[in-house]
Amino acid sequence: MRKWIIPCIVLVALGFWSVSTVSASERKKRKKEGTAQPGKYEKLFQGKKYITVSGDFMTLHKMDGKLYFEMPLKWMGRDMLLASATSGTSDNLAAVSGYAPGGGMHVRFMIQDSTVQLRLVATSVTVDENNPRMRQVMAQGYSDPILYGYKILAYNRDSSAVVFDVTSLFISDVRELTPIVPASGQFRVTGKMTPAYSHLGEVKAFDDNVSVRSSLSYSISAYYFIFPVMKQEPVTVEVTRTLMLLPEDKMRPRLSDSRLGLFLTEREHIPVEGEAIRSYSLARRWRVEPRDAEAYKRGELTEPMKPIVMYVDNHFPEGWKEPIKRGILRWNKAFEKIGFKNVIQVRDFPTDDSDFDPDNLKYSCVRYIPFTLEEGVGPFWVDPSSGEILNARILIFNDVVKAIQRDRFVQTAQIDSNVRAKKIPDEVIGESLEAMAAQKMGNCLGLMNNLAASYAYPVDSLRSASFTSKYGITPSIMDRLQYNYVAQPGDRGVRLTPPDLGEYDEFVIRWLYTPLWDMASFEEESRVLESWIDEKAGNPVYRFGKQQWMSAYDPSSLENDLGDDVLKAGDYGIANLRYIVSRLKDWIEDDSDAAYRRQLYSALVTQYERYLMSALVHVGGIYLTEVKEGTPGERFCPVARERQKCAVLWIMRQLRDSEWLDNRELWEKFSLGLPDSWRTRSNVISRLLARKSYVALSAHLSDDPYPMEEFMQDVYDEVWKTVMENKELTLVDKLMQTEWLGACQSRVATIGGKQFSAATLLASEEVDLTAFGNGYGWQRMIETRVLENEAIYYYKLVKECNRMLKQKVAAVRDEERPHYRAMLLVTEKILEEKYK
């Protein structure tokens, strides 16, 4: 038997050699003729079950649990956007259905030898592309990094496309595309993917994009502050990832202006002549161009070539749909003022279109999210090279209705009898949904929230029916406020909700979307746009106020404030809260366990805290305004000394007079616990004492300063006022005194080198408020330790307090003596610790 095995092996080997030789020869011949390698394409699918979908963009093959791109060679090197959306989830805390992470990934595919490379496009730096030297500079220092490499498995039959396996791109946890929401309300979420349990789903191909659905498995942990609520729990997320061709004919970019609140795409430019690298930014906006340019130039209302179409989820409660649609369509009024009609269109999810997919980047959608968050969000995707907005979505969570019911009651029940119930009328809910949808659509159009808008109106004007009916309660729907809490019970016909659109909103739409055809370049165009804003400089209606993320310096740019005088608005608001608290028990019926009244009470206390926190920003406050040199306004201006002093006294006296919050008839009906007001008082006092750095900086910049010593003396006098006047102590007095001594203990301990850290010079990251086309330069906390010396003042005041308590302790009422003795002991301990 062995005798014939060897010859057989030789013959088989010779046969393989012969086939191989012929194949190589034929391969060279066919390559020379420009045809595909013989057999490889067919063999890839031969004898296998597979699904193929094809569009003008490319063909997808799904086979044996793997995904293959058949990508035409003409798309190699073309800019594309790879983005992701959550289509379904087993837990909305970990991954929210409809959520779209980040702005997507700007990518391009390139062929290198026998590999297709997926590269991340480097767009953050620009040069003059017409200059050969600058192109070389870019190639050497700012090339596109390689993210992934894919082996070319075959060419198609006519060699016009390559086939490669991209499975890993769609069933792995790509950081920029992860569906796990890192923060969900008060929860912090982390997740680790388990690839073994992840698999591909449906694939689709269209004229300019493809979409791939995947089922991804994660192990999730979630924390409420520091408390774990989920520990490595399994969560399955359905994800749709879309790869879309970016426009080859780029929209002309529009340089930003930091005096308007716009979403931006940041850039740096390397000049040809060797000047410093210049930072600039592009405004994000839709490509809105008239269908009939000549008619537009004649002043006729003209439809856009490509309208902005928002598809509304069929899962919304039926009563929500129409208000949401009306809110979105409000913005057409602003477009009409610049010559466009029907720019924004709203449609229901189509039920007769098999291609429609709300998670595909091709469709801009308004999604209903059945989850307990009480908000809406408006993310969008852009072409990073031009700032063109390609897709937007509005996510509205189910429990916005809970927030609407609560906030309408807390802020308007004093004047609106419709909201004095456990369930408020549908038309009231609809009115608020409409305003919220309008604001989120503003985000989708490229507008940031403008927190300074409401500061343009006098507080007392908000009590006027004629004023509010004409102007609303703020000049911008983009202001982050809710309702008119200034209106008093006797005011009639006063508007309680934000405006349809304000003057500021219409101006920003004009700036973003007015065509400027006669300009030769976007730099020339920018000079015209800049002049428009110059004309509005100094007018508070057109002032933009940034979100104060890292610090709160500016008391005129705050969330949920109303009017130009926070203290006066606070007086009106607190008067209304007192009115509501005294009637809460009678207004809310059908609440046998008092659970709903408990929620409303907590919201009332939170609203009270907001008034005090808004006033608190005046203490050490500095008004910050986006000002271009040569136009009206000051870049920064410290709050006047008397205003700061008044704010301190107002806050302390409000706290001392806050016992009305502890309405016994209310909270004794609740489950066991202390009223929320105690947490609020403690929080406000703590935050007031922490304003030391702000006071130091404001005093340093002011011609008439409110110095640290005076600030601390004013707080001390208010904390110990009842003791000095020999009056009976309240629980609020005792709380304030305890909090104050706690702050003293940590501060005094730093005198003489204990817990010492080197003071730095007064410095900050430069705040670029005026540079045209250069972003915002978000204000960060400024290091002021070199200015403070607060420990010295605390030590002096503790000694003063010690002397006072020694004199008082023997003469006070018997029931108060334990508190006095405890406070005296604390002061002595602080002073003893100082000398250890």
FENGIFEN-V105681 format. One record per helix or strand of 2 or more residues. SS is the DSSP state (a for helix, b for strand). FROM is the first residue (numbers start at 0). TO is the last residue. If there is no record, write none. Layout:
# FENGIFEN-V105681
ss: {SS:SS}
from: {FROM:FROM}
to: {TO:TO}
This chain:
# FENGIFEN-V105681
ss: {a:a:b:b:b:a:b:b:b:b:a:b:b:a:a:b:b:a:b:b:b:b:b:a:b:b:a:a:b:b:b:b:b:b:a:a:a:a:a:a:a:a:a:a:a:a:b:b:a:a:a:a:a:a:a:a:a:a:a:a}
from: {1:39:49:58:65:72:79:104:114:124:131:144:160:166:174:182:186:194:198:208:226:263:277:292:301:307:317:330:339:343:363:375:379:387:399:416:425:452:458:464:502:521:539:565:583:594:621:635:640:658:663:676:691:707:720:730:750:784:789:813}
to: {31:44:53:62:71:74:88:111:119:125:140:154:164:170:176:183:192:196:204:223:244:268:282:296:303:311:328:335:340:347:368:376:382:396:411:418:443:455:462:470:512:535:541:580:586:615:623:637:655:660:666:688:700:718:723:747:752:787:807:833}
